[in-house]
Amino acid sequence: MAPKKEPVISEFERKRLENIANNNALLSEISTTADKVIPKPALPKPKRPSAPRVKREPVKREPVRATRQSSRLAGLDADSTVLKRKAEVEAEAEAEKAKAKKMRISGDLNLGDIQVEGRKWENGLDGLAALKGLGVRGAQPGLRTFTDEDVKETTDKSLKDLRLRMGSLKLYEKWPVQDIKIVPQRIYAMGFHPTEAKPIIFAGDKEGAMGVFDASQEPVKVEDDEDEEPEISDPVISAFKTHSRTITSFHFSPADANAVYTASYDSSIRKLDLDKGVSTQVFAPADADEDLPISAIDMPSTDPNMIIFSTLQGSLGRHDVRTKPSTAEIWGLTDQKIGGFSLHPLQPHLVATASLDRTLKIWDLRKLQGKGDARAPALLGAHESRLSVSHASWSSAGHVATSSYDDRIKIYSFPDAGKWAAGAALTEAQMKPARQVPHNNQTGRWVTILKPQWQRSPRDGMHKFVIGNMNRFVDVFAADGEQLAQLDGEGITAVPAVAHFHPTMDWVAGGNASGKLCLWM
């Protein structure tokens, strides 16, 4: 009789069994340690049948008091010193807990020391090495609001050609969406590296992790058994804990292809050097206890050392990274948070801000007005929406696209912005939107706020932007408000709320609340 062959297990099954064994060993170790600290009670000895039964008097015991009880039951007077001190201690403990939770990460960080652990990111540094030298209605999932019929019925030839081209973008096929988990938690910000050599996507999540995915990599087939189909290896993704709170914005240096800037609610701005693999803090309040949550950053194309940033406290800041953080200029623009802002790509002295105060405002950095705390850039004009405005995004042609909770995308047109005199006020007519597009922007609590993002320097000269769609699509619009495409694909089970356009190529990325990436090319 032929001997039985030992079953061949896959690498994944082998790893799973190892993890189970390691976990069991760890539990056993914890249990042993706990027994040393708190020994188990000895088991009662068996009774001897011959031993006579002796009746004993019951032992009187004091009732066990609860470890915690109210001050009234403890007999403490409301004005007692003991009670006041107890309240102070509890308040101090809670404050320390909250402070530790949002404490920003200061100093330089070596990426090898802050790599996020997990199967999806176990080869993170290897993946990053490839980048060196680069220089109010409910959602209705699956219900399309732009179809092939809309394209067929387009009479304008140039618009139809553009719609056909943008509609032909296909969902990335090397790995399914469910396998491209670029960060551990919900995605709040995304960015494409400006290189045209290959799609490289950055994402930041709500707990301060930054993920990097090189979409040019090829799947590797892993053969475990001749009788089984080869398995496809996981994509190589790099993920690092660079901030202690939500990453809100990415920006890529116009002068250094290896420099990636990130901003966070932890009040800091950091610069990642792709070549050295080091993340350096370039701005944070001088007072370590000061809370200045940063909602967005941008950099003037004319000055690669200057960073402009907005905050949830309604302020706008300007900082030269070659100087100390204490020299940064910070202007209070509104009493309510600025959720998003951007600089005009060609006229970077012009700033468009979107705020919880329901306004889009245009500011001129060339002219500062007022004194002391009232000092601020000149306000050129404002337009008020019915509800909060989430983001304001400039195109290089002078358009500003905003998203707001009144379920509108508004597109403003300022084609002659380059001719404006410093501090010259805009008329009410100039500040009216040129086009308003109905769009469901009711993201609720679990979906990241929808924000329009322009293609910064389109190769075809056609200015267009992308924005997430609550029905689990990404919408593409032209500067005149005409919809160009509604991107979808198999396996998209959550809203790709954070949508981003590559600066020059027709590549679109979308990120969802599970930290997963959708990519269209």
LODOKE-883890 format. One line per field, with one value per residue (C-alpha): x negated, y, z negated. Coordinates in Angstrom, 3 decimals. Layout:
N
xx	X, ...
yy	Y, ...
zz	Z, ...
***
This chain:
521
xx	0.000, -1.458, -2.261, 0.087, -1.271, -1.483, 0.975, -0.744, 0.524, 0.449, -1.765, 1.336, 2.551, -0.927, -1.056, 2.431, 1.459, -1.695, 0.386, 2.781, -0.151, -1.755, 1.525, 2.085, -1.446, -0.879, 2.404, 0.720, -2.064, 0.430, 2.356, -0.832, -1.834, 1.632, 1.457, -1.760, -0.195, 3.209, 2.894, 5.839, 7.733, 6.770, 9.227, 11.184, 9.964, 12.391, 14.337, 13.548, 16.624, 15.541, 15.006, 17.758, 19.751, 19.291, 21.843, 20.161, 21.528, 21.812, 19.076, 20.380, 18.898, 19.094, 21.016, 18.695, 18.723, 18.614, 15.231, 16.896, 19.855, 21.369, 20.013, 23.405, 23.336, 19.721, 20.825, 18.934, 20.391, 20.841, 18.438, 15.852, 12.158, 11.875, 14.664, 13.229, 9.792, 11.336, 13.044, 9.791, 7.857, 10.482, 10.514, 6.717, 6.728, 9.284, 7.323, 4.102, 5.924, 7.286, 3.907, 2.110, 4.660, 4.049, 0.372, -1.381, -4.493, -7.448, -10.976, -12.279, -10.806, -12.601, -9.996, -11.441, -10.488, -6.914, -5.734, -2.153, -1.949, 0.314, 0.342, 1.258, -1.775, -4.427, -6.600, -6.042, -9.660, -10.222, -7.283, -8.577, -12.010, -10.473, -9.685, -13.254, -14.665, -11.263, -11.982, 30.714, 31.849, 30.532, 27.914, 29.101, 26.141, 25.743, 28.337, 26.668, 27.388, 25.392, 25.756, 24.686, 27.889, 26.687, 23.534, 25.423, 27.759, 24.877, 25.025, 21.849, 19.067, 16.189, 18.236, 19.274, 15.665, 14.597, 17.420, 16.502, 12.861, 13.524, 16.214, 13.731, 11.618, 11.611, 11.280, 7.819, 7.768, 4.499, 6.091, 9.729, 10.672, 11.074, 7.376, 5.996, 6.279, 3.936, 4.430, 5.930, 8.778, 11.121, 9.432, 9.603, 7.084, 5.479, 2.926, 1.222, -2.512, -2.952, -5.218, -3.758, -5.984, -3.539, -0.515, -1.656, 1.133, 0.857, 3.642, 4.060, 6.492, 8.336, 5.706, 2.655, 1.424, 0.076, 0.263, -1.575, -0.649, -2.612, -0.018, -2.668, -3.645, -2.672, -0.945, -3.114, -1.697, -2.484, -2.298, -1.816, -0.563, -0.604, 3.025, 4.247, 4.598, 1.715, 2.563, 1.945, -0.291, 0.985, 0.066, -2.952, -1.701, -3.706, -1.934, -3.480, -2.209, -3.431, -0.799, 1.100, 4.460, 6.311, 4.243, 6.250, 4.176, 1.291, -0.818, -3.734, -6.567, -6.720, -10.531, -11.466, -9.942, -11.073, -9.213, -5.664, -3.960, -1.142, 1.075, 3.049, 5.525, 2.594, 1.584, -1.513, -2.797, -5.406, -7.680, -8.430, -11.700, -11.095, -14.780, -15.980, -12.901, -12.604, -9.586, -10.439, -8.175, -8.276, -5.558, -3.759, -2.735, -5.627, -3.515, -3.301, 0.085, 1.637, 4.308, 4.373, 6.021, 4.925, 7.629, 5.706, 2.367, 1.223, -2.035, -2.542, -4.021, -6.308, -7.861, -8.633, -9.540, -6.232, -3.298, 0.222, 2.551, 6.091, 7.380, 10.566, 10.410, 11.176, 7.648, 5.282, 1.534, -1.611, -4.946, -8.397, -9.803, -13.337, -12.331, -11.183, -7.475, -7.150, -7.648, -4.559, -1.854, 1.604, 4.685, 8.128, 10.571, 13.771, 15.143, 16.053, 13.915, 12.407, 12.971, 10.971, 9.163, 6.870, 4.547, 5.020, 2.387, 1.200, 2.017, 1.018, 1.688, 5.418, 6.952, 10.423, 11.748, 14.807, 16.248, 18.832, 20.156, 21.744, 19.508, 16.999, 14.552, 11.766, 8.714, 5.648, 2.341, 0.642, 2.458, 2.672, 5.070, 5.681, 3.435, 2.696, 5.155, 7.335, 4.583, 5.615, 5.405, 7.751, 11.190, 12.120, 15.569, 17.897, 20.849, 23.183, 24.828, 27.852, 25.736, 22.093, 19.531, 17.119, 14.335, 13.221, 10.917, 9.227, 8.542, 5.593, 8.120, 9.623, 12.662, 13.570, 15.625, 17.300, 19.341, 21.863, 24.518, 27.291, 26.702, 25.089, 21.789, 21.239, 18.785, 17.562, 15.660, 12.876, 11.090, 9.501, 8.153, 4.609, 5.560, 7.060, 5.418, 4.159, 7.067, 9.638, 13.156, 15.264, 18.864, 21.854, 22.408, 18.808, 19.254, 22.353, 21.797, 21.753, 23.298, 24.971, 25.161, 27.524, 25.435, 26.106, 23.511, 25.159, 22.269, 23.447, 21.226, 19.468, 18.474, 15.717, 16.961, 17.215, 14.803, 14.218, 10.631, 9.488, 7.008, 4.256, 2.557, 4.623, 2.611, 5.638, 6.292, 9.814, 10.372, 12.277, 12.712, 13.775, 15.962, 17.264, 20.850, 22.972, 24.304, 20.791, 19.400, 16.924, 18.339, 16.301, 17.421, 16.207, 15.579, 18.966, 20.787, 21.429, 21.001, 18.403, 18.499, 19.656, 16.915, 17.802, 16.640, 17.056, 16.329, 16.996, 19.065, 18.546, 18.611, 15.257, 15.792, 12.261, 11.667, 8.527, 7.302, 3.702, 2.312, 1.769, 2.850, 6.408, 5.986, 8.580, 8.332, 11.090, 10.769, 13.454, 14.229, 12.550, 9.181, 9.482, 8.476, 10.367, 8.269, 9.398, 7.009
yy	0.000, 3.357, 5.761, 8.714, 12.053, 14.800, 17.564, 20.666, 23.848, 27.288, 30.088, 31.946, 28.868, 28.336, 31.974, 31.672, 28.609, 30.385, 33.363, 31.060, 29.342, 32.693, 34.057, 30.940, 31.219, 34.888, 34.132, 31.374, 33.767, 36.419, 33.821, 32.605, 36.171, 36.909, 33.808, 35.099, 38.471, 37.151, 33.432, 31.209, 30.031, 26.517, 23.778, 22.436, 19.083, 16.168, 15.378, 12.205, 10.032, 8.944, 12.436, 13.539, 16.591, 19.487, 22.254, 25.658, 29.081, 31.278, 33.915, 37.449, 39.517, 43.199, 43.919, 44.550, 48.197, 49.229, 50.446, 53.597, 55.409, 58.846, 61.613, 61.886, 58.197, 58.581, 61.313, 64.126, 67.599, 69.389, 72.135, 69.863, 70.236, 66.471, 66.540, 69.586, 67.991, 64.783, 66.756, 68.552, 65.285, 63.743, 66.857, 66.838, 63.151, 63.735, 66.738, 64.706, 61.910, 64.306, 65.996, 62.693, 61.683, 64.735, 65.292, 66.014, 64.145, 66.544, 66.233, 64.163, 60.730, 57.866, 55.986, 52.660, 53.497, 54.620, 52.043, 50.946, 47.278, 44.820, 42.352, 45.002, 47.148, 44.603, 45.582, 49.309, 50.461, 48.299, 50.019, 53.467, 52.646, 52.636, 56.352, 57.487, 59.820, 60.911, 64.140, 66.487, 63.291, 59.857, 58.218, 55.615, 53.291, 52.298, 54.744, 56.637, 60.320, 60.452, 57.665, 56.568, 58.124, 61.536, 61.033, 59.814, 62.794, 65.314, 67.472, 69.496, 67.456, 68.649, 68.055, 64.606, 63.669, 64.790, 62.838, 59.714, 60.032, 60.623, 57.950, 55.430, 55.529, 52.065, 50.914, 49.606, 45.846, 44.513, 44.113, 44.459, 47.520, 45.409, 44.444, 47.991, 49.105, 52.074, 53.243, 51.577, 54.048, 56.398, 58.423, 62.200, 63.433, 62.219, 63.365, 62.233, 62.645, 64.940, 62.489, 61.239, 58.136, 56.125, 56.680, 57.150, 57.883, 59.244, 59.006, 60.226, 58.789, 60.032, 58.774, 60.306, 57.418, 58.157, 55.494, 55.344, 53.107, 52.666, 51.548, 50.528, 47.414, 44.025, 41.206, 38.199, 34.688, 32.460, 28.729, 26.601, 23.371, 22.009, 20.976, 24.428, 27.705, 30.103, 32.847, 36.532, 38.337, 41.371, 44.802, 46.458, 49.455, 51.753, 53.141, 55.308, 57.042, 60.580, 62.546, 61.946, 63.135, 63.351, 64.154, 66.819, 67.830, 66.897, 69.206, 68.416, 70.899, 72.737, 72.788, 69.435, 66.214, 64.351, 66.648, 65.861, 68.173, 67.048, 68.966, 67.643, 68.405, 67.841, 71.466, 70.514, 70.551, 67.964, 67.461, 63.932, 63.479, 60.521, 60.116, 60.070, 58.400, 61.025, 63.061, 66.488, 68.920, 72.296, 74.063, 73.772, 76.396, 77.496, 76.620, 72.829, 73.087, 75.351, 73.654, 74.941, 72.228, 72.740, 72.050, 72.609, 73.731, 75.164, 76.579, 79.470, 78.350, 81.406, 80.593, 76.950, 77.901, 79.518, 77.549, 78.948, 77.109, 77.378, 76.291, 75.077, 78.223, 80.421, 81.687, 81.758, 81.456, 82.096, 80.502, 80.447, 76.970, 78.432, 80.392, 79.556, 78.705, 81.663, 84.008, 82.698, 85.242, 84.126, 86.194, 85.671, 85.790, 84.456, 83.229, 79.883, 77.142, 77.318, 73.840, 74.337, 76.915, 77.177, 79.583, 80.629, 78.453, 81.332, 84.255, 82.799, 86.065, 85.324, 83.057, 81.487, 80.289, 78.171, 78.428, 77.186, 80.758, 79.781, 81.966, 81.792, 84.670, 85.947, 87.529, 89.372, 88.607, 91.563, 93.992, 93.562, 95.814, 96.657, 96.493, 93.991, 91.109, 92.790, 92.665, 90.527, 90.283, 92.528, 90.986, 91.400, 89.845, 87.253, 85.107, 83.540, 80.134, 78.836, 76.364, 75.696, 75.782, 72.843, 73.708, 76.272, 75.132, 77.398, 76.237, 77.630, 79.298, 81.343, 79.251, 78.547, 75.417, 75.039, 72.304, 73.128, 71.501, 73.194, 70.348, 72.529, 72.653, 76.319, 77.397, 81.009, 82.520, 85.094, 85.003, 88.435, 87.754, 88.453, 92.058, 92.902, 95.763, 94.981, 95.087, 96.133, 95.141, 92.884, 93.759, 91.716, 90.683, 89.424, 87.299, 85.498, 81.890, 81.399, 77.946, 75.922, 72.138, 70.068, 67.507, 65.456, 66.613, 65.135, 62.991, 62.594, 61.328, 58.360, 59.695, 62.259, 65.654, 65.896, 68.448, 69.381, 69.049, 70.507, 68.957, 71.495, 71.553, 69.516, 68.359, 68.708, 72.293, 71.323, 72.408, 69.803, 68.660, 65.564, 65.123, 62.065, 60.941, 59.567, 56.823, 55.294, 56.990, 59.738, 62.559, 64.487, 68.001, 70.597, 74.229, 75.235, 72.761, 70.121, 66.610, 64.639, 61.214, 59.186, 56.721, 53.337, 49.730, 46.303, 45.887, 49.470, 48.917, 52.299, 55.953, 57.043, 60.381, 61.749, 62.199, 63.565, 64.296, 63.834, 67.297, 66.485, 62.916, 61.604, 59.516, 59.739, 58.372, 57.934, 56.969, 55.591, 55.220, 51.794, 53.194, 51.590, 53.062, 53.227, 54.179, 54.964, 55.217
zz	0.000, 1.103, -1.744, -2.106, -0.906, -3.447, -2.435, -1.028, -2.651, -1.078, -2.327, -3.542, -5.524, -6.968, -8.099, -9.594, -11.614, -12.821, -13.942, -15.839, -17.582, -18.451, -19.783, -21.908, -23.307, -24.096, -25.847, -27.810, -28.837, -29.925, -31.887, -33.628, -34.486, -35.844, -38.071, -39.607, -40.384, -41.484, -42.381, -41.662, -44.783, -45.890, -45.022, -48.018, -49.369, -49.033, -52.193, -54.074, -54.545, -58.023, -59.389, -61.788, -60.812, -63.212, -63.302, -63.366, -64.108, -60.958, -60.705, -60.709, -57.888, -57.122, -53.918, -50.953, -49.970, -46.324, -45.110, -43.730, -45.170, -45.093, -47.308, -49.043, -50.047, -51.137, -53.525, -51.821, -51.980, -48.620, -49.703, -51.326, -50.468, -49.834, -47.251, -45.501, -45.315, -43.970, -41.183, -40.363, -40.110, -37.824, -35.607, -35.380, -34.417, -31.660, -30.363, -30.244, -28.450, -25.815, -25.466, -24.894, -22.281, -20.118, -20.876, -17.604, -16.569, -16.643, -15.295, -12.388, -11.766, -10.064, -8.029, -9.098, -12.694, -12.028, -9.514, -10.087, -11.019, -9.226, -6.387, -3.825, -4.649, -5.589, -2.595, -2.998, -2.758, 0.321, 1.983, 1.097, 2.490, 5.979, 5.592, 5.038, 7.670, 8.985, 9.020, -1.794, -0.210, -0.877, 1.271, 3.772, 4.364, 7.988, 9.333, 12.173, 12.665, 15.914, 18.488, 21.961, 23.265, 22.114, 24.165, 27.251, 27.162, 27.035, 30.163, 29.572, 31.216, 29.020, 25.854, 27.090, 27.873, 24.411, 22.795, 24.747, 23.728, 20.055, 20.001, 21.382, 18.214, 16.680, 13.112, 12.302, 12.942, 11.510, 8.069, 6.979, 4.951, 1.795, 1.956, 2.280, -1.329, -1.179, -4.810, -7.915, -8.559, -6.692, -3.935, -4.438, -1.853, 1.356, 3.886, 7.087, 7.384, 10.434, 12.287, 15.580, 15.600, 13.494, 11.229, 7.624, 5.171, 1.635, -0.951, -4.529, -7.060, -10.136, -12.587, -10.904, -8.760, -5.291, -2.584, 0.752, 3.691, 6.926, 9.487, 12.035, 10.057, 11.436, 9.532, 8.729, 9.020, 6.051, 6.784, 3.665, 5.203, 8.720, 8.375, 7.337, 9.191, 8.465, 5.974, 6.693, 4.239, 2.362, 3.766, 2.174, 0.190, -2.077, -5.161, -7.876, -10.998, -10.293, -12.239, -15.480, -14.103, -10.781, -7.683, -5.855, -2.863, -0.544, 1.560, 3.854, 4.092, 7.428, 7.164, 5.571, 6.899, 3.774, 1.370, 0.215, -2.297, -4.600, -7.025, -9.957, -12.701, -15.083, -14.243, -12.253, -8.679, -7.735, -4.743, -3.545, -1.653, 0.643, 1.397, -2.220, -3.682, -6.418, -7.518, -8.987, -10.813, -9.061, -11.034, -14.365, -16.920, -19.146, -22.194, -22.350, -24.073, -21.426, -19.325, -15.735, -13.578, -9.959, -7.375, -4.106, -2.642, 0.678, 2.060, 4.497, 7.811, 7.613, 4.214, 3.313, -0.264, -1.183, -2.598, -2.975, -5.360, -6.738, -10.136, -11.776, -13.910, -10.899, -10.285, -7.321, -7.795, -5.780, -6.679, -5.085, -5.769, -6.039, -9.129, -12.639, -13.133, -15.485, -12.517, -10.680, -9.901, -10.985, -10.139, -11.647, -8.743, -10.324, -13.647, -12.088, -10.573, -7.110, -5.709, -2.534, -0.445, 2.578, 4.371, 7.988, 9.774, 11.977, 9.668, 6.272, 4.437, 4.873, 2.221, 2.281, -1.110, -1.945, -5.429, -7.868, -7.815, -4.444, -2.297, 0.514, 0.143, 2.393, 0.693, 2.020, 0.274, 1.967, -0.288, -4.050, -5.926, -9.593, -12.638, -15.364, -15.589, -12.945, -10.310, -7.324, -3.528, -1.577, -1.066, 2.614, 2.580, 1.039, 2.040, -0.500, -0.127, -1.980, -3.992, -4.833, -2.007, -2.203, 0.232, 2.795, 5.592, 8.189, 11.743, 13.721, 16.064, 13.229, 12.275, 8.657, 7.916, 4.528, 2.873, 0.164, -1.985, 0.002, 2.498, 5.128, 6.931, 7.794, 10.472, 10.467, 13.390, 13.041, 16.433, 15.951, 12.439, 13.615, 14.356, 10.952, 9.093, 5.577, 3.134, 5.766, 4.667, 6.867, 7.668, 6.562, 10.178, 10.467, 7.348, 8.602, 9.717, 13.480, 13.089, 10.348, 10.646, 8.439, 6.528, 3.396, 0.848, -2.273, -3.447, -7.033, -9.816, -8.238, -4.812, -4.241, -2.984, 0.807, 2.297, 5.960, 7.219, 10.564, 12.948, 12.347, 15.769, 18.261, 21.279, 23.530, 22.361, 21.205, 17.615, 15.587, 12.012, 10.098, 7.017, 5.169, 5.697, 2.826, 5.107, 5.161, 8.253, 9.029, 11.173, 13.744, 14.717, 17.221, 16.285, 17.722, 15.455, 18.111, 16.749, 18.670, 17.006, 14.039, 13.149, 11.682, 11.709, 10.176, 6.487, 5.352, 2.211, 0.513, 1.539, 3.066, 1.338, 1.612, 5.346, 6.957, 10.507, 11.634, 12.506, 16.196, 17.018, 17.200, 14.054, 11.287, 7.747, 5.183, 1.512, -0.809, -4.503, -4.665, -3.600, -0.155, 3.179, 6.474, 9.504, 13.031, 15.974
***
